[in-house]
Amino acid sequence: MRKKGSAAEWERVRTIAANMLDDGKAPVEIARHLGVAAQTVREGGRDYRAGGRAALVGRARPSGRPPKLAAAQRRALAGLLVKPPAECGFAGRHLWTQQLIADLIAREFGVSFHHDHVGVILKAMGFTHQKPQRRARERDEAKIEAWRREFWPALLKKVPTPAG
């Protein structure tokens, strides 16, 4: 298991170890002085002899697999998702689903994703799951508000209060 410390700190330790190796010190003595394992000093010494001081420089750790969709493609996808599906060539569709978005990505960018992974991508892009509220088309907000103001208080007055 790797000990704690930044890449710069470990580069400094490797440089000190290389200087001590140049002075003829034994790996066990260097390890005791620096607080590392002797095997670590031997491996570092082997790298130092093979590659010189350049081998002591810390390297960035790989950050994982590169994304299938580039940043520009994600921006383009966000632009497409603000439109309804029907405008993007999905006739008869009114809501975006993860499967529909996966199909859109495959068609527009040539990259295939499982529909479950599309949710992960959308979350990383700042999108959230949303469901439209189910409301009747005939709903009249003005009439509802008038009912709440006028009739509801009258109904509340008719309800008997518990004797207490």
ZADO-1210 file (C-alpha; in nm, 4 decimals, padded with zeros to 6 digits):
<atoms>
<atom x="00.0000" y="00.0000" z="00.0000" code="MET" pos="1"/>
<atom x="00.1315" y="00.3421" z="-00.0926" code="ARG" pos="2"/>
<atom x="00.2253" y="00.5759" z="00.1891" code="LYS" pos="3"/>
<atom x="00.0613" y="00.9149" z="00.2156" code="LYS" pos="4"/>
<atom x="00.2189" y="01.2183" z="00.0564" code="GLY" pos="5"/>
<atom x="00.2028" y="01.4282" z="-00.2549" code="SER" pos="6"/>
<atom x="00.3865" y="01.3498" z="-00.5762" code="ALA" pos="7"/>
<atom x="00.6289" y="01.6352" z="-00.5045" code="ALA" pos="8"/>
<atom x="00.7108" y="01.4961" z="-00.1584" code="GLU" pos="9"/>
<atom x="00.7791" y="01.1510" z="-00.2987" code="TRP" pos="10"/>
<atom x="00.9915" y="01.2982" z="-00.5768" code="GLU" pos="11"/>
<atom x="01.1981" y="01.4744" z="-00.3065" code="ARG" pos="12"/>
<atom x="01.2394" y="01.1427" z="-00.1171" code="VAL" pos="13"/>
<atom x="01.3496" y="00.9651" z="-00.4363" code="ARG" pos="14"/>
<atom x="01.6048" y="01.2413" z="-00.5051" code="THR" pos="15"/>
<atom x="01.7465" y="01.2115" z="-00.1529" code="ILE" pos="16"/>
<atom x="01.7661" y="00.8327" z="-00.1948" code="ALA" pos="17"/>
<atom x="01.9474" y="00.8740" z="-00.5282" code="ALA" pos="18"/>
<atom x="02.1971" y="01.1138" z="-00.3668" code="ASN" pos="19"/>
<atom x="02.2568" y="00.8644" z="-00.0865" code="MET" pos="20"/>
<atom x="02.3027" y="00.5813" z="-00.3389" code="LEU" pos="21"/>
<atom x="02.5586" y="00.7992" z="-00.5210" code="ASP" pos="22"/>
<atom x="02.7392" y="00.8394" z="-00.1865" code="ASP" pos="23"/>
<atom x="02.7614" y="00.4578" z="-00.1610" code="GLY" pos="24"/>
<atom x="02.5088" y="00.4023" z="00.1171" code="LYS" pos="25"/>
<atom x="02.3330" y="00.0654" z="00.1407" code="ALA" pos="26"/>
<atom x="01.9617" y="00.0420" z="00.0499" code="PRO" pos="27"/>
<atom x="01.8771" y="-00.0817" z="00.4011" code="VAL" pos="28"/>
<atom x="02.0465" y="00.2213" z="00.5582" code="GLU" pos="29"/>
<atom x="01.8732" y="00.4612" z="00.3158" code="ILE" pos="30"/>
<atom x="01.5374" y="00.2961" z="00.3838" code="ALA" pos="31"/>
<atom x="01.5832" y="00.3316" z="00.7607" code="ARG" pos="32"/>
<atom x="01.6827" y="00.6985" z="00.7227" code="HIS" pos="33"/>
<atom x="01.3884" y="00.7875" z="00.4925" code="LEU" pos="34"/>
<atom x="01.1271" y="00.5689" z="00.6609" code="GLY" pos="35"/>
<atom x="01.0507" y="00.3539" z="00.3571" code="VAL" pos="36"/>
<atom x="01.0894" y="-00.0145" z="00.2776" code="ALA" pos="37"/>
<atom x="01.4293" y="-00.1387" z="00.1616" code="ALA" pos="38"/>
<atom x="01.2646" y="-00.2994" z="-00.1414" code="GLN" pos="39"/>
<atom x="01.1330" y="00.0446" z="-00.2391" code="THR" pos="40"/>
<atom x="01.4870" y="00.1845" z="-00.2288" code="VAL" pos="41"/>
<atom x="01.6218" y="-00.1086" z="-00.4340" code="ARG" pos="42"/>
<atom x="01.3491" y="-00.0626" z="-00.7008" code="GLU" pos="43"/>
<atom x="01.4056" y="00.3131" z="-00.7071" code="GLY" pos="44"/>
<atom x="01.7795" y="00.2595" z="-00.7357" code="GLY" pos="45"/>
<atom x="01.7262" y="00.0230" z="-01.0278" code="ARG" pos="46"/>
<atom x="01.5105" y="00.2873" z="-01.2019" code="ASP" pos="47"/>
<atom x="01.7676" y="00.5585" z="-01.1232" code="TYR" pos="48"/>
<atom x="02.0560" y="00.3559" z="-01.2716" code="ARG" pos="49"/>
<atom x="01.8508" y="00.2778" z="-01.5849" code="ALA" pos="50"/>
<atom x="01.6998" y="00.6224" z="-01.6463" code="GLY" pos="51"/>
<atom x="01.9062" y="00.8738" z="-01.4487" code="GLY" pos="52"/>
<atom x="01.7487" y="01.1696" z="-01.2665" code="ARG" pos="53"/>
<atom x="01.4598" y="01.1781" z="-01.5161" code="ALA" pos="54"/>
<atom x="01.3397" y="00.8429" z="-01.3732" code="ALA" pos="55"/>
<atom x="01.2912" y="01.0078" z="-01.0324" code="LEU" pos="56"/>
<atom x="01.0292" y="01.2539" z="-01.1578" code="VAL" pos="57"/>
<atom x="00.6759" y="01.1698" z="-01.0462" code="GLY" pos="58"/>
<atom x="00.4264" y="01.0753" z="-01.3134" code="ARG" pos="59"/>
<atom x="00.0598" y="01.1573" z="-01.3153" code="ALA" pos="60"/>
<atom x="-00.1593" y="00.8588" z="-01.2434" code="ARG" pos="61"/>
<atom x="-00.3988" y="00.7652" z="-01.5187" code="PRO" pos="62"/>
<atom x="-00.7432" y="00.9064" z="-01.4529" code="SER" pos="63"/>
<atom x="-00.9272" y="00.6146" z="-01.6063" code="GLY" pos="64"/>
<atom x="-01.0793" y="00.5392" z="-01.9378" code="ARG" pos="65"/>
<atom x="-01.1325" y="00.8417" z="-02.1632" code="PRO" pos="66"/>
<atom x="-01.5009" y="00.9329" z="-02.2093" code="PRO" pos="67"/>
<atom x="-01.6757" y="00.8098" z="-02.5226" code="LYS" pos="68"/>
<atom x="-01.8469" y="01.1478" z="-02.5672" code="LEU" pos="69"/>
<atom x="-01.6160" y="01.4486" z="-02.5984" code="ALA" pos="70"/>
<atom x="-01.7024" y="01.7746" z="-02.4219" code="ALA" pos="71"/>
<atom x="-01.8220" y="01.9291" z="-02.7497" code="ALA" pos="72"/>
<atom x="-02.0488" y="01.6292" z="-02.8112" code="GLN" pos="73"/>
<atom x="-02.1964" y="01.6619" z="-02.4608" code="ARG" pos="74"/>
<atom x="-02.2714" y="02.0291" z="-02.5255" code="ARG" pos="75"/>
<atom x="-02.4371" y="01.9362" z="-02.8544" code="ALA" pos="76"/>
<atom x="-02.6394" y="01.6671" z="-02.6756" code="LEU" pos="77"/>
<atom x="-02.7562" y="01.9218" z="-02.4162" code="ALA" pos="78"/>
<atom x="-02.8704" y="02.1457" z="-02.7015" code="GLY" pos="79"/>
<atom x="-03.0693" y="01.8602" z="-02.8524" code="LEU" pos="80"/>
<atom x="-03.2316" y="01.7632" z="-02.5230" code="LEU" pos="81"/>
<atom x="-03.3902" y="02.1046" z="-02.4717" code="VAL" pos="82"/>
<atom x="-03.6009" y="02.0347" z="-02.7799" code="LYS" pos="83"/>
<atom x="-03.8929" y="01.7921" z="-02.7700" code="PRO" pos="84"/>
<atom x="-03.8193" y="01.4428" z="-02.9072" code="PRO" pos="85"/>
<atom x="-04.0526" y="01.5019" z="-03.2028" code="ALA" pos="86"/>
<atom x="-03.8249" y="01.7844" z="-03.3263" code="GLU" pos="87"/>
<atom x="-03.5253" y="01.5511" z="-03.3099" code="CYS" pos="88"/>
<atom x="-03.6824" y="01.2938" z="-03.5398" code="GLY" pos="89"/>
<atom x="-03.8739" y="01.0807" z="-03.2918" code="PHE" pos="90"/>
<atom x="-04.2253" y="01.1230" z="-03.4277" code="ALA" pos="91"/>
<atom x="-04.5111" y="01.0666" z="-03.1864" code="GLY" pos="92"/>
<atom x="-04.2873" y="01.1026" z="-02.8805" code="ARG" pos="93"/>
<atom x="-04.3425" y="01.3849" z="-02.6354" code="HIS" pos="94"/>
<atom x="-04.1057" y="01.2983" z="-02.3493" code="LEU" pos="95"/>
<atom x="-03.7392" y="01.2046" z="-02.3365" code="TRP" pos="96"/>
<atom x="-03.6648" y="00.8636" z="-02.1885" code="THR" pos="97"/>
<atom x="-03.3230" y="00.7162" z="-02.1215" code="GLN" pos="98"/>
<atom x="-03.3706" y="00.4664" z="-02.4039" code="GLN" pos="99"/>
<atom x="-03.4722" y="00.7447" z="-02.6410" code="LEU" pos="100"/>
<atom x="-03.1668" y="00.9480" z="-02.5424" code="ILE" pos="101"/>
<atom x="-02.9440" y="00.6415" z="-02.5936" code="ALA" pos="102"/>
<atom x="-03.0911" y="00.6072" z="-02.9427" code="ASP" pos="103"/>
<atom x="-03.0319" y="00.9781" z="-03.0070" code="LEU" pos="104"/>
<atom x="-02.6666" y="00.9519" z="-02.8994" code="ILE" pos="105"/>
<atom x="-02.6135" y="00.6475" z="-03.1207" code="ALA" pos="106"/>
<atom x="-02.7741" y="00.8220" z="-03.4190" code="ARG" pos="107"/>
<atom x="-02.6093" y="01.1636" z="-03.3772" code="GLU" pos="108"/>
<atom x="-02.2634" y="01.0701" z="-03.2465" code="PHE" pos="109"/>
<atom x="-02.2193" y="00.7036" z="-03.3411" code="GLY" pos="110"/>
<atom x="-02.1610" y="00.6026" z="-02.9782" code="VAL" pos="111"/>
<atom x="-02.3712" y="00.3369" z="-02.8103" code="SER" pos="112"/>
<atom x="-02.4541" y="00.3377" z="-02.4400" code="PHE" pos="113"/>
<atom x="-02.6758" y="00.1128" z="-02.2339" code="HIS" pos="114"/>
<atom x="-02.9896" y="00.3066" z="-02.1481" code="HIS" pos="115"/>
<atom x="-02.9160" y="00.2753" z="-01.7742" code="ASP" pos="116"/>
<atom x="-02.5786" y="00.4467" z="-01.8221" code="HIS" pos="117"/>
<atom x="-02.7457" y="00.7381" z="-01.9980" code="VAL" pos="118"/>
<atom x="-02.8816" y="00.8458" z="-01.6584" code="GLY" pos="119"/>
<atom x="-02.5259" y="00.8639" z="-01.5222" code="VAL" pos="120"/>
<atom x="-02.4169" y="01.0765" z="-01.8175" code="ILE" pos="121"/>
<atom x="-02.7151" y="01.3100" z="-01.7817" code="LEU" pos="122"/>
<atom x="-02.6516" y="01.3533" z="-01.4089" code="LYS" pos="123"/>
<atom x="-02.2879" y="01.4442" z="-01.4802" code="ALA" pos="124"/>
<atom x="-02.4151" y="01.7008" z="-01.7320" code="MET" pos="125"/>
<atom x="-02.6401" y="01.8573" z="-01.4675" code="GLY" pos="126"/>
<atom x="-02.9735" y="01.7179" z="-01.5870" code="PHE" pos="127"/>
<atom x="-03.2248" y="01.5788" z="-01.3380" code="THR" pos="128"/>
<atom x="-03.5025" y="01.3224" z="-01.3650" code="HIS" pos="129"/>
<atom x="-03.8313" y="01.4983" z="-01.4089" code="GLN" pos="130"/>
<atom x="-04.1811" y="01.3735" z="-01.4661" code="LYS" pos="131"/>
<atom x="-04.4528" y="01.5985" z="-01.6004" code="PRO" pos="132"/>
<atom x="-04.7377" y="01.6619" z="-01.3621" code="GLN" pos="133"/>
<atom x="-05.0560" y="01.4826" z="-01.4580" code="ARG" pos="134"/>
<atom x="-05.3232" y="01.7476" z="-01.4970" code="ARG" pos="135"/>
<atom x="-05.6417" y="01.7532" z="-01.6955" code="ALA" pos="136"/>
<atom x="-05.6384" y="01.9663" z="-02.0096" code="ARG" pos="137"/>
<atom x="-05.9715" y="02.1156" z="-01.9057" code="GLU" pos="138"/>
<atom x="-05.8256" y="02.2401" z="-01.5758" code="ARG" pos="139"/>
<atom x="-05.9018" y="02.6098" z="-01.5183" code="ASP" pos="140"/>
<atom x="-05.6598" y="02.7586" z="-01.2632" code="GLU" pos="141"/>
<atom x="-05.8690" y="03.0772" z="-01.2202" code="ALA" pos="142"/>
<atom x="-06.1812" y="02.8801" z="-01.1266" code="LYS" pos="143"/>
<atom x="-05.9836" y="02.6626" z="-00.8848" code="ILE" pos="144"/>
<atom x="-05.8361" y="02.9669" z="-00.7114" code="GLU" pos="145"/>
<atom x="-06.1817" y="03.1302" z="-00.6862" code="ALA" pos="146"/>
<atom x="-06.3219" y="02.8104" z="-00.5289" code="TRP" pos="147"/>
<atom x="-06.0384" y="02.8068" z="-00.2743" code="ARG" pos="148"/>
<atom x="-06.0997" y="03.1723" z="-00.1831" code="ARG" pos="149"/>
<atom x="-06.4817" y="03.1672" z="-00.1698" code="GLU" pos="150"/>
<atom x="-06.6226" y="02.8187" z="-00.1100" code="PHE" pos="151"/>
<atom x="-06.3524" y="02.6407" z="00.0886" code="TRP" pos="152"/>
<atom x="-06.3609" y="02.8816" z="00.3871" code="PRO" pos="153"/>
<atom x="-06.7420" y="02.8485" z="00.3976" code="ALA" pos="154"/>
<atom x="-06.7103" y="02.4693" z="00.4097" code="LEU" pos="155"/>
<atom x="-06.4565" y="02.4915" z="00.6920" code="LEU" pos="156"/>
<atom x="-06.6998" y="02.7015" z="00.8982" code="LYS" pos="157"/>
<atom x="-06.9603" y="02.4258" z="00.8739" code="LYS" pos="158"/>
<atom x="-06.7282" y="02.1609" z="01.0234" code="VAL" pos="159"/>
<atom x="-06.7982" y="02.1239" z="01.3955" code="PRO" pos="160"/>
<atom x="-06.4988" y="02.1772" z="01.6235" code="THR" pos="161"/>
<atom x="-06.4267" y="01.9094" z="01.8818" code="PRO" pos="162"/>
<atom x="-06.5386" y="02.0036" z="02.2317" code="ALA" pos="163"/>
<atom x="-06.2423" y="02.0516" z="02.4414" code="GLY" pos="164"/>
</atoms>
